[in-house]
Amino acid sequence: QAHLVESGGTLVQPGGSLRLSCVGSGFMFNMYAIDWYHQAPGKEREKVASISGPGKTTYYPDSVKGRFTISRDNAINTVWLQMNNLKPEDTGVYFCKALNSRESYWGQGTQVTVSP
């Protein structure tokens, strides 16, 4: 069955950087777009990055544009989220989601805490 595992979350100081990883298995990874979502405490999940299956198209909302970069390597079924200049409001759980026109899968999330 399809499986997504996120990793890389930790405590980091404001202005710091982190790279999150999302590894997929059990499905045709290169045929799925991958989204990263951020869920702040007590709030809804919000998309912070997206990348197409081949990796040629990306999307970022204005809140993270210029700070976050999404990339993927389909040879190892992995998508990364490079996060720079982190702010306290970036604190929360980060989830990756694999999707195509028919179905989607979520990972379990990884916790990022941005604090002095």
Backbone bond lengths (Angstrom), bond angles and torsions (degrees), N, CA, C in turn:
res aa  C-N    CA-C-N  psi(-1)  N-CA   C-N-CA  omega(-1)  CA-C   N-CA-C  phi
1 Q - - - 1.448 - - 1.522 108.97 -
2 A 1.336 114.97 162.00 1.455 120.81 -178.40 1.508 110.81 -67.81
3 H 1.336 114.65 142.84 1.460 120.08 -176.59 1.516 108.32 -149.14
4 L 1.347 116.13 133.70 1.458 122.39 175.57 1.519 107.90 -126.01
5 V 1.319 116.49 134.54 1.458 120.55 179.53 1.516 109.25 -129.58
6 E 1.334 115.18 119.74 1.460 121.01 176.25 1.522 109.60 -93.78
7 S 1.326 115.94 152.69 1.461 121.31 175.36 1.519 108.74 -156.24
8 G 1.326 115.32 168.57 1.450 121.18 175.24 1.517 114.89 107.44
9 G 1.316 117.20 -9.31 1.454 119.44 179.72 1.520 111.48 -72.18
10 T 1.318 115.29 145.69 1.460 121.10 179.42 1.525 109.20 -167.57
11 L 1.323 116.73 -173.91 1.461 123.21 174.63 1.527 108.32 -87.04
12 V 1.326 116.22 131.65 1.464 121.01 -179.91 1.525 108.47 -141.98
13 Q 1.317 116.19 149.71 1.463 120.60 179.63 1.529 111.10 -78.79
14 P 1.322 117.80 153.82 1.466 120.02 174.51 1.526 110.67 -54.78
15 G 1.336 114.74 138.51 1.453 120.31 -176.36 1.517 113.54 88.51
16 G 1.312 116.87 -8.53 1.460 120.84 -179.14 1.510 112.64 -82.46
17 S 1.332 114.84 -178.18 1.463 122.12 -177.44 1.521 110.51 -129.47
18 L 1.321 114.88 152.65 1.461 122.36 174.26 1.519 108.18 -145.17
19 R 1.325 115.13 151.54 1.463 119.78 170.70 1.528 108.74 -122.33
20 L 1.308 115.25 118.26 1.460 121.49 176.85 1.525 109.39 -93.89
21 S 1.330 114.74 148.62 1.468 121.20 178.04 1.513 109.90 -120.79
22 C 1.308 115.40 149.14 1.470 123.15 175.54 1.520 106.68 -135.73
23 V 1.319 115.82 116.03 1.462 121.10 -178.51 1.520 109.02 -111.47
24 G 1.331 116.70 129.54 1.451 121.81 -179.37 1.508 112.21 -108.18
25 S 1.331 115.28 154.18 1.462 121.90 175.48 1.515 109.18 -154.39
26 G 1.322 115.87 157.60 1.453 120.36 175.50 1.509 115.36 82.70
27 F 1.334 118.15 8.94 1.456 121.51 176.74 1.528 108.09 -154.67
28 M 1.340 115.80 168.45 1.469 120.87 -178.02 1.528 108.52 -77.06
29 F 1.298 115.82 87.17 1.468 122.48 -170.10 1.523 112.23 -53.43
30 N 1.322 117.57 -42.76 1.472 120.33 -174.80 1.531 112.64 -72.21
31 M 1.317 117.91 -8.19 1.466 121.82 179.04 1.533 112.06 -95.77
32 Y 1.312 117.04 3.03 1.450 121.86 -176.48 1.523 110.86 -118.83
33 A 1.327 115.67 133.81 1.461 119.31 165.67 1.527 108.18 -69.15
34 I 1.309 116.06 153.90 1.461 121.51 176.94 1.519 109.30 -124.07
35 D 1.306 115.69 129.47 1.460 122.44 174.37 1.524 109.66 -110.90
36 W 1.326 115.71 146.12 1.458 121.34 166.62 1.529 107.60 -108.04
37 Y 1.337 114.94 134.93 1.453 122.04 177.31 1.524 109.48 -120.28
38 H 1.311 114.53 150.25 1.461 122.65 175.69 1.524 108.44 -118.79
39 Q 1.327 115.68 129.92 1.454 120.13 175.04 1.513 108.67 -120.90
40 A 1.319 114.60 105.91 1.463 120.24 176.27 1.526 109.11 -75.09
41 P 1.337 117.34 156.75 1.472 119.77 -179.81 1.523 112.41 -54.24
42 G 1.315 116.34 125.40 1.452 121.13 176.82 1.512 115.42 76.79
43 K 1.338 117.88 9.49 1.466 120.55 -176.83 1.528 111.11 -124.06
44 E 1.327 115.10 169.11 1.458 121.39 177.27 1.528 110.19 -74.70
45 R 1.311 115.22 157.95 1.456 119.73 173.57 1.519 109.47 -69.05
46 E 1.343 115.18 139.65 1.455 121.48 177.72 1.521 108.89 -128.13
47 K 1.328 114.98 137.52 1.453 119.22 178.72 1.519 109.88 -72.31
48 V 1.327 116.75 132.72 1.461 120.56 178.87 1.514 112.74 -117.01
49 A 1.324 117.94 -11.73 1.460 120.37 177.30 1.519 109.14 -168.92
50 S 1.329 114.54 153.44 1.452 120.51 178.35 1.519 108.35 -148.42
51 I 1.331 115.78 146.62 1.460 120.68 177.78 1.519 108.65 -140.41
52 S 1.319 116.48 139.20 1.457 121.45 -179.90 1.536 110.65 -72.41
53 G 1.340 115.69 166.34 1.450 120.52 -178.84 1.520 114.32 -54.03
54 P 1.343 116.94 -50.52 1.470 118.94 178.19 1.533 113.42 -73.02
55 G 1.336 116.48 -14.13 1.460 119.80 179.14 1.518 114.74 88.96
56 K 1.330 116.74 10.70 1.473 118.91 -174.71 1.520 113.06 -90.44
57 T 1.319 117.90 -16.74 1.456 121.57 -177.07 1.520 109.45 -124.45
58 T 1.321 115.40 132.56 1.459 120.56 177.86 1.528 110.14 -129.65
59 Y 1.318 114.69 160.91 1.465 121.00 178.93 1.520 108.55 -142.35
60 Y 1.340 115.42 141.50 1.460 122.05 174.45 1.530 108.50 -140.78
61 P 1.306 118.06 139.33 1.464 119.39 170.70 1.526 108.94 -74.00
62 D 1.315 116.06 163.13 1.465 120.63 -177.52 1.526 112.42 -59.53
63 S 1.329 116.58 -29.39 1.467 120.21 -175.86 1.530 113.16 -63.05
64 V 1.331 117.53 -24.15 1.466 119.63 -177.66 1.519 112.48 -122.34
65 K 1.325 117.59 -4.77 1.465 120.38 -176.04 1.525 109.71 -58.89
66 G 1.315 115.82 131.55 1.461 121.15 -177.95 1.511 113.62 89.15
67 R 1.333 117.76 -13.66 1.474 120.94 178.70 1.522 111.61 -111.46
68 F 1.325 117.70 -35.01 1.467 122.39 -176.92 1.527 109.38 -108.16
69 T 1.327 115.78 144.60 1.463 122.16 175.75 1.524 109.15 -135.70
70 I 1.316 115.34 127.93 1.463 120.76 176.93 1.518 108.74 -103.89
71 S 1.324 116.31 141.73 1.457 121.86 178.01 1.523 108.68 -150.01
72 R 1.324 115.88 166.25 1.459 119.08 -179.61 1.513 111.21 -149.57
73 D 1.329 114.02 155.07 1.456 121.27 172.20 1.527 106.23 -131.65
74 N 1.314 116.36 102.81 1.457 120.25 -176.21 1.532 112.79 -68.67
75 A 1.331 116.99 -19.18 1.465 119.59 178.62 1.525 111.41 -66.17
76 I 1.332 116.39 -25.36 1.471 120.16 -179.71 1.527 111.21 -122.37
77 N 1.346 115.91 17.88 1.479 121.20 174.41 1.529 112.76 52.03
78 T 1.318 115.82 44.52 1.464 119.93 -174.53 1.524 111.38 -131.31
79 V 1.316 114.73 138.55 1.463 123.17 170.73 1.522 107.52 -121.56
80 W 1.331 115.17 140.45 1.462 120.57 178.91 1.524 109.97 -117.39
81 L 1.311 115.13 152.85 1.452 122.15 170.65 1.521 106.86 -125.49
82 Q 1.324 115.98 106.36 1.463 121.37 176.02 1.525 107.79 -86.71
83 M 1.313 116.17 122.67 1.462 121.18 -177.91 1.525 109.25 -119.05
84 N 1.314 116.44 119.17 1.458 122.11 -179.18 1.517 110.10 -116.60
85 N 1.336 115.58 162.26 1.465 121.21 178.67 1.528 111.00 48.73
86 L 1.319 115.41 51.60 1.460 120.33 -175.31 1.523 111.20 -66.73
87 K 1.327 114.84 146.09 1.452 122.99 -178.02 1.529 109.07 -119.57
88 P 1.307 118.12 156.91 1.475 119.72 177.86 1.530 112.75 -54.36
89 E 1.306 117.33 -33.31 1.469 120.20 -179.93 1.530 112.94 -71.60
90 D 1.316 117.21 -8.21 1.472 120.60 173.82 1.528 111.64 -81.44
91 T 1.308 116.79 -5.52 1.458 121.16 177.72 1.525 111.02 -61.05
92 G 1.330 115.27 139.96 1.452 120.42 177.80 1.510 110.93 149.27
93 V 1.320 114.58 -171.33 1.457 121.10 177.88 1.523 108.71 -96.15
94 Y 1.324 115.08 134.20 1.462 121.24 179.12 1.526 108.53 -108.64
95 F 1.316 113.97 128.18 1.461 121.91 -178.85 1.521 110.10 -117.53
96 C 1.325 116.75 145.77 1.452 118.85 168.16 1.528 108.91 -108.12
97 K 1.311 114.49 151.42 1.456 122.27 -176.60 1.519 107.79 -136.44
98 A 1.321 116.32 128.96 1.464 122.14 174.83 1.517 107.88 -101.37
99 L 1.319 117.33 133.58 1.459 118.59 -177.78 1.519 112.24 -147.75
100 N 1.346 113.75 149.08 1.451 120.99 166.45 1.517 106.85 -135.96
101 S 1.305 117.76 -163.98 1.469 119.89 -173.73 1.522 112.66 -70.06
102 R 1.339 117.50 -16.00 1.472 119.25 -174.40 1.513 114.61 -112.63
103 E 1.312 118.78 -26.14 1.459 119.31 -171.14 1.510 110.60 -154.85
104 S 1.321 114.64 165.86 1.457 120.63 177.87 1.519 109.34 -147.59
105 Y 1.326 115.18 154.10 1.457 122.24 179.19 1.516 108.62 -134.58
106 W 1.325 115.08 143.81 1.463 122.01 179.03 1.521 110.08 -114.42
107 G 1.336 114.92 148.38 1.443 120.37 168.01 1.526 109.92 -87.43
108 Q 1.329 115.02 -178.45 1.471 120.16 -175.45 1.523 112.54 -89.54
109 G 1.331 116.70 -12.84 1.459 120.70 176.52 1.516 113.39 96.49
110 T 1.328 114.75 157.73 1.465 122.08 175.79 1.525 107.76 -137.80
111 Q 1.324 116.42 137.16 1.473 122.25 -173.06 1.530 110.79 -86.14
112 V 1.316 115.28 129.34 1.466 122.39 173.22 1.520 107.51 -118.36
113 T 1.312 116.51 128.69 1.453 121.57 176.97 1.517 108.50 -124.68
114 V 1.328 115.89 121.79 1.462 122.02 179.32 1.520 107.59 -108.71
115 S 1.321 115.66 109.63 1.458 120.04 -174.03 1.522 109.02 -157.41
116 P 1.355 117.06 147.55 1.475 119.75 178.43 1.519 111.89 -61.79
